[in-house]
């Protein structure tokens, strides 16, 4: 796949396309869509016969037979044996996604002092985990660290690689260029193109919070319309509305970290403003505030102040979008407890219970692997059309 083709693949994930195909489409769009529809049906349900697939998808048996033969030939679907059933006639042959046929590389650039990566299977489970210390590197040094980690992960894979997904801080366009990532010193960093050139595999790059939202959608407990707040080296959010990821007209939807919260000033941010949400909530800032606190009461106050600023930020977004759920992702020992409680209290005080009283605010269950698993979900969606 060329760099241009890899870029086109990325735009399919975040350019207003629903993540999961659910019905047949017009003939001129049919082949690729129906192929993804069959793969999605097997990915979600698994162990279905050709007749089952025809019923589930609404496609004809002839079309299903043709698509299944093609997908088996491509190594993406396998026959798993006959169904045990006490009925007349020949037992049906069951099909499934070839879950052991490929692996995916997922890379997370959002943590403090380290880039994380993993080889994952098609169900988003980690097979091999690696880390590369950054020692505060920015600019070309940070880029070189990403390339080295990607090459090491490729070497560790023991099955054909479906693709490489990368979750990066900052604003990332549809071609996988990091337009701005102040914490990494990147401006117009053509990361997707660079890693593709270094590895030869399809590469998909997205904002880390958007990748985390995809992980919650594919492998977590998210249902309905939701926003995921990703707290790490910086602060960002990913939004999935109506099953479709939102990135915005300038690729900055959910970029809450550099929004000034309140009118009372605050610490200077890396972006040059004062009082940005990141100055209250980013993990390095929280850790520094806790280290300077004199006692437990002072540490609790640091966490509650950060939670209050998060709640102030959430209220207008939830009010505008009428979300079902807000999911918070980051270090549980810092974010769960007083910080989240304060965020919920502040949010409730600033919105109408009539419309938002049943909103769920919770920590993600996917832990520190969420961005890597989201990167795998990007590849699944981009290469196979499933999530």
C-alpha positions in Angstrom: 0.0 0.0 0.0 1.3 3.4 -0.9 1.4 6.4 1.5 -1.5 7.9 -0.4 -3.6 4.8 0.0 -2.8 4.7 3.7 -3.9 8.3 4.0 -7.1 7.5 2.2 -7.7 4.6 4.6 -7.5 6.9 7.6 -9.9 9.4 6.2 -12.5 6.6 6.0 -12.4 6.2 9.8 -12.9 9.8 10.9 -14.6 11.5 7.9 -18.2 11.1 9.0 -18.5 7.3 8.4 -20.4 5.2 10.9 -18.0 2.6 12.4 -20.2 -0.4 11.9 -22.0 -1.1 8.6 -25.6 -2.3 9.4 -27.4 -2.7 6.1 -27.0 -3.2 2.4 -26.5 -0.2 0.2 -26.9 1.0 -3.4 -25.3 -1.2 -6.2 -22.6 1.4 -7.0 -21.4 1.3 -3.4 -22.3 -2.3 -2.7 -19.2 -4.5 -3.1 -16.9 -2.9 -0.5 -19.8 -2.1 1.9 -21.3 -5.6 1.8 -17.8 -7.1 2.2 -17.4 -5.1 5.4 -21.0 -5.9 6.4 -20.2 -9.7 6.3 -16.9 -9.1 8.2 -18.7 -7.0 10.8 -21.5 -9.6 11.3 -18.9 -12.4 11.8 -16.7 -10.2 14.0 -19.6 -9.4 16.3 -21.4 -12.7 16.3 -19.0 -15.3 14.9 -19.7 -19.0 14.2 -22.5 -18.3 11.6 -23.4 -20.3 8.5 -23.8 -18.8 5.1 -27.6 -19.0 5.6 -27.2 -17.2 8.9 -25.2 -14.5 7.3 -27.9 -14.1 4.6 -30.6 -13.7 7.2 -28.5 -11.3 9.4 -27.4 -9.0 6.6 -30.3 -9.1 4.2 -28.1 -10.1 1.3 -29.0 -12.9 -1.0 -27.4 -16.4 -0.5 -25.7 -16.1 -3.9 -24.1 -12.8 -2.9 -23.1 -14.2 0.5 -21.6 -17.3 -1.2 -19.5 -15.1 -3.5 -18.3 -12.8 -0.7 -17.5 -15.6 1.6 -15.4 -17.3 -1.1 -13.5 -14.1 -1.7 -12.9 -13.5 2.0 -11.7 -17.1 2.6 -9.3 -16.6 -0.4 -8.0 -13.4 1.2 -7.4 -15.2 4.5 -9.9 -13.1 6.4 -12.6 -15.7 7.0 -12.3 -19.4 7.9 -14.6 -22.4 8.0 -14.6 -23.8 11.6 -16.5 -27.0 11.1 -20.1 -28.3 11.1 -22.8 -27.1 13.4 -24.1 -29.8 15.7 -27.8 -29.9 15.1 -30.5 -32.6 15.1 -32.3 -31.8 11.9 -32.6 -33.4 8.5 -30.1 -32.6 5.8 -26.5 -31.8 5.7 -25.2 -29.9 8.8 -24.3 -26.2 8.1 -20.6 -25.2 7.8 -19.9 -22.5 10.4 -17.7 -19.4 9.6 -15.8 -16.9 11.6 -13.3 -14.1 11.1 -9.8 -15.6 10.9 -8.9 -14.3 14.3 -5.5 -16.0 14.2 -4.6 -14.9 10.7 -3.2 -11.4 11.4 -1.9 -9.2 14.1 -2.0 -5.4 14.6 0.6 -3.0 15.9 -0.8 -0.4 18.3 1.3 2.6 19.6 0.4 5.1 22.3 2.4 8.4 22.4 0.3 10.1 25.1 2.1 9.0 28.3 4.6 11.0 30.3 8.3 10.0 29.7 7.5 6.9 27.7 6.0 5.7 24.4 4.1 2.4 24.7 3.4 -0.1 22.0 2.0 -3.6 21.6 1.3 -6.4 19.1 -2.4 -7.2 19.4 -4.7 -9.8 18.0 -7.9 -9.0 16.0 -9.9 -9.0 19.2 -7.8 -6.3 20.7 -5.9 -8.5 23.1 -2.2 -7.7 23.7 0.2 -10.4 22.6 3.5 -8.5 23.1 4.1 -5.3 25.0 7.0 -2.8 24.6 8.0 0.6 25.9 10.5 3.2 24.7 11.7 5.9 27.1 11.5 9.4 25.7 13.6 11.2 28.4 11.6 14.3 27.5 12.6 14.1 23.8 10.7 16.4 21.4 10.8 17.2 17.7 13.0 14.9 15.5 14.2 12.9 18.6 10.6 12.0 19.5 10.0 11.0 15.9 13.0 8.8 15.8 11.8 7.1 19.0 8.4 6.3 17.4 10.1 4.8 14.3 12.4 2.7 16.5 9.5 1.4 18.6 7.4 0.6 15.4 10.3 -1.4 13.9 10.8 -3.3 17.1 7.1 -4.2 17.3 7.1 -5.3 13.6 10.0 -7.6 14.4 8.1 -9.1 17.4 5.0 -10.0 15.4 4.7 -13.7 14.5 1.7 -13.4 12.1 1.1 -11.2 9.0 0.6 -7.6 10.1 -2.8 -6.0 9.2 -1.5 -2.5 9.9 0.0 -0.1 12.4 -2.2 2.3 14.4 -0.8 5.3 16.4 -2.5 7.5 18.9 -0.7 10.8 19.3 -1.4 13.9 21.4 -2.4 17.0 19.6 -4.4 17.8 16.5 -4.1 15.2 13.8 -5.6 15.6 10.3 -7.2 12.9 8.1 -3.8 12.2 6.4 -2.1 11.3 9.7 -0.2 14.6 10.0 0.2 15.9 13.5 -0.6 19.5 12.9 0.2 20.6 16.4 1.4 18.7 19.5 3.0 21.2 21.9 4.1 18.6 24.4 6.0 16.8 21.7 7.3 19.9 20.0 5.6 18.8 16.7 4.1 21.1 14.1 3.0 19.6 10.8 4.7 16.3 11.7 3.9 13.9 8.8 3.9 10.9 11.1 1.8 8.5 9.1 3.9 9.0 6.0 7.1 8.7 8.0 6.3 5.5 9.8 4.9 3.9 6.6 8.2 4.7 4.8 10.1 3.2 7.7 8.1 0.0 8.0 6.3 -0.6 4.7 3.0 -1.4 6.4 -0.3 0.5 6.3 -0.2 3.2 9.0 -3.1 5.1 10.6 -2.5 8.0 13.0 -5.2 9.8 15.0 -5.4 11.9 18.1 -4.9 9.7 21.2 -8.3 10.7 22.8 -10.1 9.8 19.5 -8.2 6.4 19.5 -9.2 5.9 23.1 -12.9 6.6 22.3 -12.7 4.0 19.5 -11.3 1.5 22.1 -14.2 2.2 24.4 -16.6 1.8 21.5 -15.1 -1.5 20.2 -13.8 -3.2 23.4 -15.2 -1.3 26.3 -18.7 -0.7 27.8 -19.7 2.5 25.9 -23.2 2.6 24.6 -25.1 5.4 22.9 -23.6 8.9 22.4 -20.5 9.5 24.5 -17.4 11.5 25.1 -14.2 10.1 26.4 -11.9 12.4 28.4 -8.3 11.2 28.0 -5.9 12.5 30.8 -2.2 11.9 30.4 0.7 14.2 29.3 -2.1 16.5 28.1 -5.9 16.5 28.2 -8.2 15.7 25.2 -11.5 14.2 24.4 -13.0 11.9 21.8 -16.6 12.0 20.7 -18.7 9.3 19.1 -22.2 10.4 18.2 -24.7 8.1 16.4 -22.0 5.5 16.0 -19.8 8.1 14.1 -16.5 9.6 15.4 -16.5 13.4 15.3 -13.3 15.3 14.5 -14.5 18.7 13.5 -13.9 21.0 10.5 -10.3 21.6 11.6 -9.7 18.2 13.2 -9.9 19.7 16.7 -13.2 18.4 18.1 -12.7 17.5 21.7 -9.5 19.5 22.1 -10.4 20.7 25.6 -6.9 20.8 27.0 -6.1 24.2 25.7 -9.4 25.9 26.6 -9.0 28.3 29.4 -11.3 27.3 32.3 -12.6 30.2 34.4 -11.6 33.9 34.5 -9.3 33.7 37.5 -6.0 33.1 35.6 -3.9 30.2 36.6 -0.6 28.6 35.7 1.0 29.2 32.4 0.4 26.5 29.8 2.9 25.1 27.3 0.7 26.7 24.6 1.4 30.2 26.1 -2.0 30.9 27.7 -2.8 30.8 31.4 -5.4 28.6 33.1 -5.9 26.0 30.3 -7.6 22.8 31.5 -4.3 21.0 31.1 -2.7 23.3 33.7 -5.2 21.9 36.2 -5.7 18.3 35.0 -2.7 16.9 33.1 -0.9 14.2 35.0 2.5 16.0 35.4 0.6 19.0 36.8 -1.4 16.9 39.2 1.7 15.0 40.4 3.6 18.3 41.0 0.6 19.7 42.9 0.3 16.6 45.1 4.0 16.5 45.7 3.9 20.1 47.0 0.9 19.5 49.3 1.6 19.5 53.0 -0.9 16.9 54.1 -3.8 14.6 53.0 -6.3 17.5 53.2 -4.1 19.6 50.9 -3.7 16.7 48.5 -7.5 16.2 48.5 -7.9 19.9 47.7 -5.6 19.7 44.7 -7.6 16.8 43.3 -11.0 18.5 43.9 -9.8 21.7 42.3 -8.8 19.8 39.2 -12.2 18.0 39.2 -14.0 21.3 39.5 -12.3 22.6 36.4 -13.1 19.4 34.5 -16.8 19.8 35.6 -16.8 23.4 34.4 -15.5 22.2 31.0 -18.0 19.3 30.7 -21.2 21.2 31.4 -21.5 23.2 28.2 -20.4 20.2 26.0 -22.9 17.8 27.6 -25.6 20.5 27.5 -25.0 21.1 23.8 -24.8 17.4 22.7 -27.2 15.7 25.2 -24.7 12.9 25.7 -25.6 9.5 27.3 -22.2 9.0 29.0 -18.9 10.6 29.8 -16.0 8.2 30.2 -12.7 9.3 31.9 -9.5 7.5 31.0 -6.1 7.9 32.8 -4.4 6.9 36.0 -7.1 5.5 38.3 -5.2 6.4 41.5 -5.3 10.1 40.6 -8.5 10.5 38.7 -10.9 8.2 40.5 -12.2 9.4 43.9 -12.2 13.1 44.9 -11.3 14.4 41.4 -14.2 12.6 39.6 -16.6 13.3 42.5 -15.8 17.0 42.3 -16.3 16.9 38.5 -19.7 15.3 38.8 -20.8 17.7 41.6 -19.7 20.7 39.5 -21.3 19.4 36.4 -24.6 18.7 38.1 -24.7 22.2 39.6 -24.3 23.7 36.1 -26.8 21.7 34.0 -30.5 21.0 34.2 -31.3 17.7 35.9 -34.4 17.4 33.7 -32.2 16.8 30.6 -28.9 15.5 32.0 -29.7 14.0 35.4 -29.3 10.5 34.2 -25.9 11.1 32.5 -23.4 8.5 33.5 -19.8 9.7 34.4 -17.4 6.8 35.0 -13.8 5.7 34.7 -12.9 3.5 31.7 -12.2 -0.2 32.5 -9.6 -0.5 29.8 -6.7 0.9 31.9 -3.4 2.1 30.4 -3.8 0.0 27.3 -6.8 2.0 26.0 -4.9 4.0 23.4 -3.0 1.0 22.1 -6.3 -1.0 21.8 -7.9 2.1 20.2 -5.1 2.1 17.7 -5.9 -1.5 16.9 -9.6 -0.6 16.5 -8.5 2.1 14.0 -6.7 -0.5 11.9 -9.7 -2.9 12.1 -12.0 -0.1 10.9 -9.7 1.2 8.3 -8.6 -2.1 6.8 -11.6 -4.3 7.3 -14.5 -1.9 8.0 -15.2 -3.5 11.4 -15.2 -2.4 15.0 
